[in-house]
């Protein structure tokens, strides 16, 4: 369930694109929902379950960080080899603008 909650930011983006709801509002709702679910799971978990959750969280964060570094490095290198005018990193700027848009 915690893993599903981490998909909330992507879900917020899809809601924004499909329905036109402000991305800021969609993100706030997604984060609120995720926080409520994680808090509920944490409260109901035993001490052993909490240790297991924290251990899995550490592994997931480490793997995600490594995957992001490898993905961005590959994206950068491939964009240097491709003569296309498309900038694969432009999406980050656009996403930032959407987050700031009221």
N, C-alpha and C positions, 0 to 999 in steps of 0.2 A: 504494500500500500504506500509506503514511504517513497519507493521508486516511482510509482505512478504520479505522486504529488510533484515530483521534480519536473514533470512534463508541463506544469502549469504555465510557464512563461511562453512556451510554444502554443499552448491552447489559447492564451490571451492574444497572441499575435493573430491566430486564425480567426478568433472572434472579432478582432478589430478589422481584419480584411473583409470578412464575410458580411458583418452587420454594420460596420461603420462606427461602432462604439469606440470612444476614445481609448487609445492604447493604455493611457495612464490609468483609466478607470478599470479596464479589463485586467491589467497587471495587479492593481490593488485588490480586486476581488479574488484573483487567482492566488495571490500571496496570503490573503486572509484565510481562504479555504485551506491552503496547504498548511498554514500554521495551526489551524484548528485540528486538522486530521493528525498531524505529527504530535501535538500536545495530547490529544486523546490516546494515541497509541502509547506515548511515553508514560502517561499516568497509569495505564492498565498493565504495563510491562513489569515483569519481575526484575530483580537486580541482575540475574543472569541474562535475561533477555535484553536489558539495557546495555550490558557489556557487549553482547553479540551485535546489537545495533550500532554501537559506537565503533566496533572493530570493522564492521562492513562499511560504515560511513568513511572511515579512514582509507580503506582499500578503494572504495569508489571515487573518492576525491583525488587520490593519487593517480588512479587509472585515467580519470577524466582529464586531469591536468596534463599528464603525459600524452594522451590522445590529442588534446587541443594543440599542444606544441608541435607534434608531428603533423597534424592536419594543416595548421597554418604555415609551417615550413614547406610542406609539399605544395600547397596552394600558391605560395609566393614563388617557389622555384618554377612550377609549371606556368605561372603567369608571365615569367620572364622569357620562357621559351616560345610562347604563343604570341604572334604578331597582332592578335585581336585588340581592338581599342577598349574592350570590356575590362574593367578593373574589378577583380573578385572581392577586393576589400571595401569597395564602395557601399556594399550593403550595410556595413557597420555604421557608416555615417548616416545613411538613410534611416536605419533603425533608431539611432540616437535622436534624429529629428522627429520621428514619429512618437518617441517617448516624451518629448518636450511639448508636443502639439497638444493643446487643450481639448 
